């Protein structure tokens, strides 16, 4: 019953957001009016995710952090409530939410635990290329199954020697008859050992430029020749299942090729316009949690006869957190809104990702500082936040890569105005 009620709310929210439009003078299709007041349905979505994070995720997060146990039951509950796979189109059994509404959910889940949120959001990353480029039959087969039961998926692009340098990836696919034979190794794959299927980027032309050298594939995780490595024990976000994946003479039918041969790099990069705002929203959620924890502690902890929040040094740290969090959230919303209007958002998605990632790290670090010695102890929540925050500046494109994208866009715009 709860799932049905929330699904009804989510679908109603999507329709409401899509029809809240204003005319424009160009004669083009109406563009939804941009505002900062969430609709009632969006507030309901946000509240549902918030309550789930506080009631289910937060109490369980320390256990998963200490043990590294994958949060199967939590993910199942989130799926039952409609908080997983939120952007799968309604034609394939999903909610069809846009990036903006999905960001509302991601922020709240990450407030509870960004490791658990990452496990959930990794589905969205794997599904994004399928949403963008798959045939109707592929969508029915692979997106449809995600709405029928709580399955996981993985995005296989990064390799041991090719992270930011995607063009340096060596995993290759050779066409043999009506199949492709894949060999290579991927690394740091979220949901690597739990996925039902993977989006795979493989080199199909060793002589072409990066933009034409790669092809995307959908690969069933139980295909012969696929082996998952050990679960990596990372600094933070330990609830997430991160592994290396080896492909050894793996045969993939040509019907599982995603888009045209040579278009894989474009498809993979296009997915980031959808997923980077969502990663940024998760970073905002962690930063908000850090500020809330630090604020509550500063009201209780006393030094020199008064709560430490009354010391300007501490008060200003909290003020700086608020400035950074509110600014980051606004960039997430802008990047998400643009993508939902089918407008190019790469520049803003990179700004949101870089800003929110660094905000999460600064807020978590300052929260530890406000907690003092207690903040360095694992019995208090902020040391986990500090460990969890670091990966935001690395995965889904490092902060340096975001600055490369941003600076190139600035230069290109300036050249056009010369």
N, C-alpha and C positions, 0 to 999 in steps of 0.2 A: 504493500500500500504506500509506504514512504517513497519507494522508487517511482511509482506511478505519479504520485503527487509532485515530486520534484521534476520529473521529466516533463510534466504538463507545464510547470512554471518555467522551465528552461526554454521549452519550445515557444511559449507565449512571449518570453523575453526577446527571443530572436526575432519573432514577427514584429514586436513593438519597436525594436531598435531599427529594423529594416524599413519600417513605414514612417518613422519620425523624420520627415524630410522637408526640405525647402526647395522652391524652384530656383533655377539659376538662369541667367540671361543668355547663355550659350545655346540653349535648346537641348542640351544633353540631359540624360536621365537625372532625376532629382537626387540630391545628395543629402543624406541625413544630417540634421542640424547638430553641430558640435556644442556640447554643454558639459558642465561639470557636475550636474545633479543626476545621479543614477536613477533609473526608473524604479518603480516599486518592485517589479519582477527581478531586476538586477540586484536590488538590495536583498531580495529573498534568496537569490542564488548565493550571494556573498555571505549571507547569514548562515545558510545551510552548510557551506564549506567551513565557515568560522566555527560553528558548533561542533562539526565533525572533528576539526583539528583540536579543539579544546577538550572534547569529551573522550575521543578515541586515540588520537595521535600523541598528544603531549604526555599522557600517563605512560604510554608504551615506549616512547622514544628512547629513554635511557637504557632500557633492556636491549633494544636493537643496536644501539651505539656500542654497548659493552660486548655484545656477543657477535655482532655482524649477521645475526639471523635475518633472513629475508622476510619482510612483513606480509606474508601471504594472506593472513586473515584480515588485516587492515585494508589491503588492496581490494580484497573481495567485498568488504563492506562499502568501500568507496565506490566500487563498480555498481553495487546494488543501488546506491543512492544517485547514480548518474554523474559521479565526479571524475570518471575516467573516460578517455576517448571522446571528450566533449565536442570535438570539431568534425567527427565523422558525419558526412551528409545524411540527411533524413532518408534519402532514397535507399540508403544501405543500412538502415536501422538505427542510425545515430541521432544526435541532437542537432547537429548542424550549426553549432555555435561558432561565432567569429572569434578572432584573436582577442578582441577587447573583453568580451564576456569570459572567455577562457582564462584571461589574465586575472580576473577577479577571483576565480577559483584557485589558481596556482599560488597567488599571494597568500591566501589563507592557509592552504595546505602546508606551504613552506614555513609559515609562522609556527606550525606545530613541530615539524621536522623536515628540513630541506632534503635529507637523505631519502625519506619515504616519498616526499614530493618528486624527487628526481626519478625514482623508480617508476612512479606513475606517469610523469611527463615524458619519459623516454619512449613510451608508446606513441605520444604525439609526434616526436621527432621521426620515428620510423614510418609513421603513417603519412606524414606530410608529403613526401615524394609521391606516394600512391594517390593521395588526394589530387595532387597537381598534374600528374602525368599518366596515370594508369588508364587502361581501357575499362569499359563498363564491366566486362566479365572479370577482370582482375580485381576491381573494386568490390564486386559482389562476393568474390571468393575470399579475399583477404581482409577487407574492412568489415564485411558482413559477419564474419566469424567472431570479430572482436566485440560485437554487440550481443552475441548469443551466449557467451560465457566469458568469465574474467581471464582472458589470455594476455600474454605480454609479447612485445615485439622489440627488436633491436635495430640500431642504425650502424651498419658496418662500413665505415669510411676510414677512420684513423688507423694508422699502422705503426709498428715499432719505430720506424724511421721516417714517418710522414704524418705529422700532426697538422700544424699550421700550413706546412708545405704539401697540400693535397696533391699537387701536380707530381710530387715525388713518389706517390704510391706505386707499389710494385705488383700487387695482386693483379693477375691477368686472367682473361677469359678468351679461349680459342674456340671458334665455331667449328663444329664437326657434325655435319648433317643437319638435323633439326634440333640439335642440342649445343650448349656451350659447356666447355670443360674449364673449371676454375681452379687455380692454384695460388696460394698466398696466405698471408697471415694478417689479421686485423688485431688491434690492441685497444684497451681501455673502452671496451664495449659495454655500455650500461644495459642491464638485463641480459647480458651475454649468456649466462647459464640457465635463464628462465624463459627465454623467448620461444614463441611458437614459430615465428618466421623473422627473417631479417631483410632489411633493405641493404643491398650490397652494391658498392661502387667498384668496378674492376676495369682495368685497362684493356681495351680491345684493339687499339692501334698504337703500336710502339713508335711510329714515326710522326704522328700528328701532334699538333699543339695541344696543351692541356684542355682547351675548350672543346676539342673534338676527339680526344684520345680515349675517353672513358664512356662506359655504358652502365646504366643502372639495371639491377635485377631484383626480383623478389625471390627469396630462397627459403624453402621450408627448413626449419632448424634440424629436423630429423633426417635430412638427406644424407645418404652414405658419403663418407669422406669428411664430414664436418666434425670437429672436436673442439670442445670448450676447455680452456685452461683452468687453473685454480682461481678461486675467488681472491681478488687482490685485497690486501688489508691496507686501506688507505688512511691518511691523516684524519679525514672526516667523512661525513655522509656514508657511514659504514652500513647503513641499512640497504643501500643500493648494491646490486650485484654487478661487479665490474670484472671483466675477464678478457683474456685474449681468445680469439677464435681462429682456428686453423682450417683452411680449405685445401684438401688434398684430392685432386682429380674428381672434384664435385661436379656432377652433371646437372645442368639446369636446362629445362626445356625452353625453346625459343619463345613459347607462349608466356613465359615468365619474365621476358625482357621488358623493361619499363621504358616506354617511349622509343624513339629511334636510336639506332646504333650511333654512338658518338655524342649523344645528348646528355649523358649521365652527369657530367660535371655541372652543366647548367641546371639540371633538375635538383641535384644535391645542394647547390648553392641557393637556389630559389626557395628551398625548404627553410633556410635560415631566416628568411623574411617573416615567416610564420612563427618559428620557434624561438628566435632570439628575444622578442618582446616577452615571451612566456618565461624564459630563463631569467630575464631581468625582473619580471614580476615576482619570481621566487626569491630573488636577492632582496627585493623590497620587503617581502614578508619576513625574512630573517632579520633584516635591519630593524624593522618595527618591533619584533620580538626582543631584540637586544635593548632597544630604547625603553620598552615597557618594563623589562626586568630591572634595568638600571634605575629607572625612575622609582619603582616600588622600593627597591633596596635603599635608595638615597633618602626616602622619606622615613625609613625605619632606623637606619644606621646613624648614630650620633657621635660627633667629635666636638670637643671644646664646648660642650654644653648645648649643642643644637644639632638638628638633623643636617646631614652633609649637603642636602639639596639647598640649604640656605647659604652655603659657601659659594661664592661666585665662581670659583674654579670648576666646581662640579656643575653648577647651574648652566654655565656657558657650554660645557660639553654636551649636556642634554639639548640645549638650544641648537647647537651645530648638528646634532643627530637629526632633529626635526627638520631643519633646513634641507639637509641632504636627502632625507626620506621623501619629503613632499615633492622636491624637485625630480627625484628619480621616478616617483609614481606618475607624475605628469608626463614624463617622457615615454614611459611604458604605455600610457593611455593614448598618446598621440601616435606612436608607432603602430599600436594595435588598431586604432581607428582608421588610419590611412590604409592599412592592409585590407581591412574589411570593406573599404570603398573601392577596392581594386586599384588603388593608387600606389605608385612605387614608394616603398618605405625603407629601403635599404639603409640610407643615410641615418634616418631617425632610429631604426632598429639598432644600429651600431652605437649610436649615442646612448640609447637607453641601456644597452647591454654593458657598455664601459662604465657609465655613470653609476648604475645600480650595483654592479659588481664591486666597485671600489667603495661605494657607500656601505655595502654590507660588511666589508672588511674593516672599514674605519669605525663603524658603529659597534661591531662586535669587540674590536680592540679597546675602544673607549669604555664599553660596558665592563670588561675585565678590569680596567683601570679603576673604575668607580667602585667595583666590588673589592678592590685591594687584594690582599692575600687570599681572601675567600674566592675571588674570581679565578684564581689559578688552580683551585681545587675542583676535582670532578664531582664533588657533592653538590656543587652549585651549577646552574644551567649555562652560564655564559661562557665557560671554557669550551664546551661543546659547540656553541655558536661560533666561536672564533676559529675552531678547527674546520667546521663545516663551511665557513664563509670563503676560505681560500680558493676552493675549486671554481668559484664563480668567475674569477679573473682568468681562468685557464680553459675550461671546457666551453664548447659551442663557439669557439673563436676567442683567442686570448685578447686581453685588453690592448695589446700592441697591434694585433690584426685589426681590431675595431678602429684604432687610430689611423691605421693605414687606409682603411676604407673611407673614413671620414675626411682625411686630408686629401685623398685623391678626388673625392667628390667636390671639395672646396676648390681645388685647382681646376677641375673640369668646368665648374660653373663660372669661375673667373675668366677662363679662356673663351667661353661662349660670349662673354660680355665685352671682349676686347674689340 
